[in-house]
Amino acid sequence: MEFKKGLKDGPFNNELKEKLNDVLSALNSEQFHWLSGYFSGLIQASSSKKDISHNANIEEDKSKKLNILFGSHTGNSEALAYNLFEQAKERGFEVEVSDMASFKTRNLSKVENLAIIVSTHGLGEPPVQAEAFHKYLHSKKAPNLSHINFSVLGLGDSSYIDFCQTGKDFDTVLEKLGAKRLIPRQDCDVDYEDKAKEWQQIFLDRIQETSKAISVKGIKVNNTNSDSAVKYSQKNLFEATVLEKINLNGKGSSKETIHLELDLQGSGLKYEPGDALGVYGSNSINLTKAVLKATNLTGEQIVKSHSGEKTLLEALTYDYELTPLTKNTLTKYAELTNSSGLKAKLKDNNTITEYLHGRDILDLLEEEPYNLLPNELISVLRKNTPRMYSIASCQDAVDNEVHLLVSVVRYNAFGRNKEGLCSVTLADRLKIDDKVKIFIDKNSRFKLPENPDIPIIMVGPGTGVAPFRAFMQHIEVYEKKTPSWLFFGDRNFTTDFLYQTEWQQYLKEGVLTKADVAFSRDQKQKQYVQHKMLENGKELYNWLEKGAHFYVCGDAQRMAKDVNTTLKEIIQQQGGLSLEKAEDYIKDMQLSNRYQTDVY
């Protein structure tokens, strides 16, 4: 076989072409076919190596891939999800983060490592954005998830019976569907930062240990001391000076509502309308002494508090909560004392709820006496946790100040006068020029629409009106033309119309477009904000149809539920929709952030 024409094209220079032509032209047919097969084998071997390398890369990428799903009510779970996202990226992971509402359940088949970060909303319920995913995993449609490694971080408040219930639900159902738990679920209380950080590190370490081909080259090490500037947060509290304190209720009112102004000068703290302020209170000296008396302790003993060694008296005053009594404290006390009565109560949530209502630690100690050692006493108590107050000011309007609206809690139960730990600290134990420990708690889920032309409807009875005062200040400062409608309610017009002159001025200036008020005890038939909503149902529905954002702030157990029921009724009546379609209407509003709540 001769190659008379030789090579004319190809990726060769003239010298190589001449040499190849000389070799090929000298080959007979048998030699050529042998050489052809030889080159074919080389090509296949090369391709096979590339495929192996490619598959290895796929395997490595797969083992290094992490999906983070969050369900957030105020934004804390979302912030933690993106914090984990950044940490995982620094370790060389391929990471995807998404809220549960946006995540496509069909993509579960592609997930190998899964982090669930979710808060518990209301009374043991998932946040709105987590509802559909939560329901799907608990339905018959849920797939086998044996290919997934997972762990759950739950956020909640241990003063509620259903503490971190949503996190517990996800943890249980994922295991039931075959997923493998990499590390145990972490339940976080209001002061979640330390436990959340620990969970994040252990979770990423565990994935790294179990991954098949993860390289640790190029991993960045965070230098926690790199910031020379002081950053105030829940881990580094700022001591704000009390500038002003005014009781907004008139003489003869059955309520006590404090307007408080605090100085942020020198803190560098920034907040936006819709954010909250975390405030730490202290136990009253009378309650602290009564607890010491009930335990036959002097208070002079040195104990190991979570914040260091100190006297028992000091620890009980500042580091732990003596009220309210929680399920967790009850459980620890029952185990410590081996009380059969308490253990029997703990078997039923309804019984626990009834028992805890109105009781504090002193009631428990008197009803179930036990000779506690000093460190045993503090071991059963809940750490002092901050109370979150919706900020009642816009920083651009008040500069280096932050304003709060605080309902002072005082009540009688089981033969004693009792009080709210933080609200009475602010009302009674703090005077002008005193300092209080605070931090800013961002709420990304309660914000004004970016477009100032979008109407807003605000429902805020009592202290629930606080963030809407901030909304109005923001609209006024930036001279926006936002159509705005306020529904406010309280007990009596003459004594309980909080910020009355300000609302009237906002109406006069056109900053506030419309206001409807309901005072429950000014007439024989009690009237609440939801009744005013119903009276204005047609107009309210028209606002919604124009894209209005709907905001609710205040009591979660009754008011927020009544408002939601009324809104559903209005949508049914005015929109001519079925109950199911009205519920879908509200769900769409919630998922598109047009229906936002700040309830407690």
RANORTA-V453177 format. One record per run of one state. SS is the DSSP state (A for helix, B for strand, O for the rest). FROM is the first residue (numbers start at 1). TO is the last residue. Records with the same first field share a line. If there is no record, write none. Layout:
SS=FROM-TO  FROM-TO
//
This chain:
O=1-13  26-28  64-64  72-75  91-93  100-104  111-112  122-124  127-127  138-148  156-164  177-179  182-185  189-192  211-232  234-235  237-237  248-256  264-275  280-284  295-301  306-307  319-319  322-326  338-339  346-348  357-360  368-373  381-381  384-386  392-394  399-400  408-409  414-415  420-420  430-434  442-455  460-461  478-483  491-492  497-499  510-513  520-528  536-536  546-548  555-558  576-578  592-594  600-600
A=14-25  29-63  76-90  105-110  128-137  165-176  193-210  285-294  312-318  327-337  340-345  349-356  361-367  374-380  395-398  421-429  462-477  493-496  500-509  529-535  537-545  559-575  579-591
B=65-71  94-99  113-121  125-126  149-155  180-181  186-188  233-233  236-236  238-247  257-263  276-279  302-305  308-311  320-321  382-383  387-391  401-407  410-413  416-419  435-441  456-459  484-490  514-519  549-554  595-599
//
